[in-house]
Each structure stands twice: as C-alpha cells, then as structure tokens.
Amino acid sequence: MKLEVARPLGLAAILVATFLIVVPLVNVGPNVFPLRLGVRDWRFGALGFILGALTLPTLGLGFLGLGGALRGSGRVARWTFVIAVLLAVGTAVGLVVFLTDGLALRNAASDPRVHPMYDQGILRTVVLSGLAIPAITAVAVASFKGMRSLAPRD
C-alpha cells in the first residue's frame, strides 16, 4: 500500500488516539479530586487508580504515533514524543510513590487479615505499570526517531 493511500487512515488514527487518551483522563479526574497530596491513604488510592487506568492512554499514544507517521507529520511525532516522555516519567515516579505508600500502609495495618488486599492491589498496579512503562518508552523512542526523519510538512 502506498503511503498516500494510507494518509486518510492517519487522521482517523489521530482522532481515535485523542479519544483513547482523553476519555480515561476525564474518568479519572473526578475520582482523584480534590487533591490531598499530604494524605498517604489518598495518594495510595489515587495513584493506584491512575496507574491502573494507563491501558487506554498507552494504546492511544501508539495510535497517535502511527497516525502521525501515516500523515508524515513531524508535529504529531513531536507531540507524541513529549506526551510519551511525560507519561513514562510520571508513571515511574508515581509507581515509586505508590509502592512506598502502599508498603507503609500495609505494614501499619493493625489487622493482618487486610494484608492480602494490599498485596493484591500492589501486585496488580506493579504489573500494569511494569508493562506500561516499557510500552510508553517504546512509543517515545519511535516518535523521537520519527520526528527526526520526517521533513517539516506541517
């Protein structure tokens, strides 16, 4: 398939990407506001919720990069790179804070019967984040290479 034939699919991929990135943000927002960064219980719950919602934005970033490549758009590649770097760093930092708070809360729990609940939540979030970080990083690297090779057509 020639690139010009696929070009209209690029716009569709960008629109789908926008949907996949924005909708989870809209869904997560009401569940984490008002911000209470100084409260460990809140941080643990909010970060667990946010990190657990990374699936669709990660997929959206992939579509955004693909759409930019199909359109031959250096601007979309740059935006994909910037968003992916910010998301990868934010996810890594969020995971460290989540683990620190989660383990502290687990160890402070007076009833050992709640430990399995903490363990399950921590494991789930670590697995999801552990899969998301390399995927997001791969999108960042591919977007960086793409934005360097795409001539400014925008």
ABEGO torsion letter per residue (X at the ends): XBAAAAAAAAAAAAAAAAAAAAAAAAAAAAAAOBBBAABAAAAAAAAAAAAAAAAAAAAAAAAAAAAAAAAGBAAAAAAAAAAAAAAAAAAAAAAAAAAAAAAAAAAABABAAAAAAAAAAAAAAAAAAAAAAAAAAAAAAAAAAAAAABBBAX
